[in-house]
Amino acid sequence: MFSNSLKQSLESVSVKDFYQSCGDLLELKLVECAPGLSRIIKEKSINRPALALTGYLKHFANKRLQLFGAGEMGYLRDLSISMQNNVLTLIAQKGIPCIVVSRNLSPTKSMIDIARQFNIPLFRTPLQSKDFSAQATILLEGMTAPRVALHGTLVDLRGVGTLIRGESGIGKSECALALIERGHSLVADDVVHIRSFAEKTLIGTGSELNRGYMECRGIGIINVAELFGIRAVRLEKEINLVVTFKEWFPGVPEDRTGLDQSYFEILGKEVPHAEIPVRPGRDMARLVEVATMVHALKCVGYNSAHEFNKRLIDYMQNEQQEY
């Protein structure tokens, strides 16, 4: 892996960052306590504090966002003001990051008073509890997912996300440009930002600053969408294959059969890997295209190298029998 890669693992996110990044998607409205936005959400799951409202806090998930739905709000309103204050104070003292009330239900006066007293952000959303929980969990998982930035070019080749690696100046961008000309799509050039979901899926994207742009040596910066159309650009793509360009020299090791599958590790996941030597006269874009198609065939259970190896063994056995 390149030395200039940058790995990050965010296990928590501030309420402010969550609100700024996801507030519109979740239709959040801040009701009370902007000063408490610096509080930290330390777990990506959502907690429904139903049991905590009865006063039982032994296993209370205080590190999570607290969601008050119709059930919690109905129970809370049935309590006297003093009982509301007591139980909400106990919950607030646990250091919860924030409170969200679903279905656009109005928070009780006790909720607003306790939120103001303990500097706990209080939000409302018109979403139903199950919809908010599902969307918020996915968004929090995305914000806290382990991530890394790698030097390379990510291209979508008819559904296969292919990350092209190699030393600077070896021809990654020129190869990607040729692939785009053939109808494929650019995801990121130069630096690919990768995040891992559930330790299984690797999603690559470009930075907002240079998304859709490429640097071509001798030409300069080009706008891919303007030149080839909007279909030539994708915002993000799962990484299914890594192709590494390496300088060719006499005696360089080359895979001549494809029987052995190598892997490239990204954020703890092994991705199928192919190394292609670069030398004058080779159509690198065509070779990357073929490597991608070979990988796609392997994914559906067909391996041409293994099939040919079997045919060769059968042929040799038949030849021996004839003698």
C-alpha positions in Angstrom: 0.0 0.0 0.0 1.3 3.5 -0.8 2.9 5.5 1.9 0.8 8.5 1.1 -2.4 6.6 2.0 -4.4 8.0 4.9 -6.4 5.7 7.1 -9.1 6.9 9.5 -11.4 5.1 11.8 -14.1 7.3 13.2 -15.8 5.4 16.1 -17.9 8.4 17.0 -19.4 11.6 15.6 -20.5 14.9 17.1 -24.2 15.8 17.2 -23.3 18.9 15.2 -21.7 16.9 12.4 -24.6 14.5 12.4 -27.1 17.4 12.2 -25.3 19.2 9.5 -24.7 16.1 7.3 -28.0 14.3 7.9 -30.4 16.9 9.1 -32.1 17.5 5.7 -32.4 13.8 4.9 -33.9 13.1 8.3 -36.0 16.3 8.3 -34.6 17.3 11.7 -35.6 20.5 13.4 -33.6 21.7 16.4 -36.0 22.5 19.2 -33.7 23.3 22.0 -30.1 23.6 23.1 -27.7 24.6 20.3 -24.7 24.8 22.8 -25.0 21.1 23.3 -24.3 20.2 19.7 -20.7 19.4 20.6 -21.9 16.3 22.4 -20.6 13.0 20.9 -22.7 10.1 19.5 -20.5 7.1 20.4 -22.6 4.3 18.9 -24.3 4.1 15.5 -27.4 2.3 16.8 -30.5 4.1 17.8 -32.0 3.6 21.3 -35.7 3.7 22.3 -35.6 4.6 26.0 -38.9 2.9 26.8 -37.6 0.9 29.8 -35.5 3.9 31.0 -38.7 5.9 31.4 -39.9 3.5 34.0 -36.7 4.3 36.0 -34.8 1.1 35.1 -31.4 2.3 33.9 -29.1 -0.7 34.6 -28.5 -1.5 31.0 -29.3 1.9 29.5 -27.6 2.6 26.2 -26.6 6.2 27.0 -24.0 6.5 24.2 -26.6 6.3 21.5 -29.0 8.8 20.0 -32.3 8.6 22.0 -35.5 8.3 20.0 -38.8 9.1 21.6 -41.7 7.7 19.5 -45.4 7.7 20.0 -45.2 5.1 22.7 -42.5 6.9 24.8 -44.3 10.3 24.4 -47.7 8.8 25.3 -46.2 7.2 28.5 -44.4 10.4 29.4 -47.5 12.5 29.1 -49.4 10.1 31.4 -46.8 10.9 34.1 -47.1 13.9 36.5 -44.8 16.8 35.9 -42.7 15.9 38.9 -42.3 12.3 37.8 -41.4 13.5 34.2 -38.8 15.8 35.7 -37.4 13.0 37.9 -37.1 10.3 35.2 -35.8 12.7 32.5 -33.2 14.0 34.9 -32.0 10.5 35.6 -31.7 9.9 31.8 -30.0 13.2 31.2 -27.4 12.5 34.0 -26.3 9.5 32.0 -24.7 11.8 29.5 -26.9 11.0 26.5 -25.8 12.8 23.2 -29.2 14.1 22.0 -33.0 13.4 21.9 -35.1 13.1 18.8 -38.9 13.1 18.9 -40.5 11.4 15.9 -43.9 11.9 14.1 -43.5 15.6 14.7 -44.9 15.2 18.2 -44.5 18.1 20.5 -41.9 17.6 23.3 -43.4 18.1 26.8 -42.4 21.2 28.8 -40.3 18.9 31.1 -38.3 17.6 28.1 -37.5 21.1 27.0 -36.6 22.2 30.5 -34.3 19.2 31.1 -32.7 19.6 27.7 -32.0 23.2 28.5 -30.7 22.5 31.9 -28.3 19.7 30.8 -27.4 21.2 27.4 -28.8 18.2 25.5 -29.9 18.9 21.9 -33.5 18.2 21.3 -34.9 17.6 17.8 -38.2 16.9 16.1 -38.8 15.0 12.9 -42.0 14.2 10.9 -40.6 10.7 10.1 -42.1 7.6 11.8 -39.9 6.0 14.4 -39.1 2.9 12.3 -38.2 5.0 9.2 -36.0 7.4 11.2 -34.2 4.5 13.0 -33.5 2.7 9.7 -32.2 5.8 7.9 -30.3 7.2 10.8 -28.5 3.9 11.5 -27.4 3.7 7.9 -26.2 7.4 7.9 -24.4 6.9 11.2 -22.7 3.8 9.9 -21.5 5.7 6.8 -20.2 8.6 9.0 -18.3 6.3 11.4 -17.1 3.7 8.8 -13.4 3.0 8.6 -11.9 4.9 5.7 -8.7 5.3 3.7 -7.5 7.5 0.9 -5.4 5.7 -1.8 -3.5 7.1 -4.8 -5.1 5.7 -7.9 -8.0 5.9 -10.3 -11.4 4.2 -9.8 -13.5 3.3 -12.9 -16.9 1.6 -13.2 -16.5 -0.9 -16.0 -20.1 -2.1 -16.7 -20.9 -2.7 -13.1 -17.4 -3.8 -11.9 -15.6 -1.2 -9.8 -12.0 -1.4 -10.8 -9.3 0.5 -8.9 -6.2 1.2 -11.0 -3.0 1.6 -9.0 0.6 2.3 -9.9 3.4 4.7 -9.5 2.9 8.4 -10.5 3.2 8.9 -14.2 2.7 5.3 -15.2 -0.4 5.9 -17.2 -3.4 5.4 -14.8 -5.3 8.5 -15.9 -4.6 7.9 -19.6 -5.9 4.3 -19.3 -9.0 5.6 -17.5 -9.6 8.2 -20.3 -9.5 5.4 -22.9 -11.9 3.4 -20.9 -14.3 6.4 -20.6 -14.1 6.8 -24.4 -15.3 3.2 -24.7 -18.4 3.9 -22.6 -17.3 3.2 -19.0 -17.6 5.7 -16.1 -15.1 7.6 -14.0 -15.6 7.6 -10.2 -12.4 9.2 -8.9 -9.0 10.2 -10.3 -5.7 10.7 -8.5 -7.0 10.1 -5.0 -9.7 7.6 -4.2 -11.5 7.9 -0.8 -12.6 4.4 0.4 -14.9 3.5 3.3 -15.8 0.1 4.6 -19.4 -0.9 5.5 -19.9 -3.9 7.8 -16.3 -5.0 7.0 -17.6 -6.5 3.8 -18.3 -3.7 1.3 -15.7 -1.2 0.1 -17.2 2.0 -1.4 -14.9 4.3 -3.3 -15.5 8.0 -4.2 -13.7 11.1 -5.2 -13.3 14.3 -3.3 -15.9 17.0 -3.9 -13.3 19.4 -5.2 -12.1 17.4 -8.2 -15.1 15.1 -8.7 -15.6 14.6 -12.5 -12.2 16.1 -13.4 -9.1 14.4 -14.6 -5.5 15.5 -15.0 -4.0 14.4 -18.4 -0.3 15.1 -18.7 0.4 17.3 -21.7 -3.2 18.4 -21.9 -4.1 19.6 -18.3 -7.3 19.4 -16.4 -10.4 18.1 -18.3 -14.0 18.0 -17.3 -15.1 14.5 -18.1 -18.9 15.2 -17.9 -18.6 18.1 -20.4 -16.5 16.1 -22.8 -18.2 12.7 -22.7 -21.6 13.3 -21.1 -23.0 13.0 -17.6 -23.1 9.2 -17.9 -19.3 9.1 -17.9 -19.2 10.1 -14.2 -20.4 8.2 -11.1 -20.4 9.6 -7.6 -19.4 6.3 -5.9 -18.9 2.6 -6.6 -18.1 -0.6 -4.8 -14.5 -1.7 -5.4 -14.6 -5.3 -6.8 -11.1 -5.5 -8.4 -7.7 -3.9 -8.0 -5.4 -3.6 -11.0 -1.8 -2.5 -10.4 0.4 -1.2 -13.2 4.1 -1.9 -12.8 7.1 -1.0 -15.0 8.2 -3.8 -17.3 11.9 -4.8 -17.4 13.6 -8.0 -18.7 13.0 -10.8 -16.2 10.1 -9.1 -14.4 7.8 -11.8 -12.9 4.5 -12.1 -15.0 1.5 -14.3 -14.4 1.2 -16.4 -17.6 -1.6 -18.7 -16.6 -4.0 -16.9 -14.2 -4.3 -20.1 -12.1 -3.4 -18.4 -8.8 -5.6 -15.6 -7.6 -3.8 -12.8 -5.7 -5.4 -10.3 -3.4 -4.9 -6.7 -2.4 -5.9 -5.7 1.2 -7.9 -2.6 1.8 -9.2 -1.8 5.3 -8.9 -5.5 6.3 -10.7 -6.9 3.2 -9.0 -8.8 0.5 -9.9 -7.6 -3.0 -9.0 -9.7 -6.1 -5.8 -8.2 -7.6 -4.2 -8.3 -11.0 -0.7 -6.9 -11.8 -0.1 -5.8 -15.4 3.4 -4.9 -16.6 3.5 -1.6 -18.6 5.6 -1.6 -21.8 5.5 0.3 -25.1 2.8 -0.9 -27.5 0.5 -2.5 -25.0 -3.1 -1.4 -25.0 -3.5 -0.9 -21.2 -7.2 0.0 -21.4 -8.0 -3.1 -23.4 -6.0 -5.2 -20.9 -7.9 -3.7 -17.9 -11.1 -4.3 -19.7 -10.2 -8.0 -20.2 -9.0 -8.4 -16.6 -12.4 -7.0 -15.5 -14.4 -9.4 -17.7 -12.3 -12.3 -16.5 -13.1 -11.3 -12.9 -16.8 -11.0 -13.7 -16.8 -14.5 -15.2 -15.1 -15.8 -12.1 -17.8 -14.3 -10.0 -20.5 -16.3 -11.8 -18.4 -19.5 -11.5 -16.5 -19.7 -14.7 -12.6 -19.7 -14.7 -11.0 -20.0 -18.1 -7.6 -20.7 -16.7 -8.9 -23.6 -14.6 -10.9 -24.9 -17.6 -7.9 -24.8 -19.9 -5.7 -26.5 -17.2 -8.3 -29.3 -16.9 -8.3 -29.7 -20.7 -4.6 -29.8 -20.7 -4.5 -32.5 -18.0 -7.1 -34.6 -19.8 -5.2 -34.3 -23.1 -1.9 -35.4 -21.4 -3.7 -38.3 -19.8 -5.1 -39.4 -23.1 -1.7 -39.1 -24.8 -0.2 -41.4 -22.1 -3.0 -44.0 -22.6 -2.3 -44.1 -26.3 1.3 -45.0 -25.6 
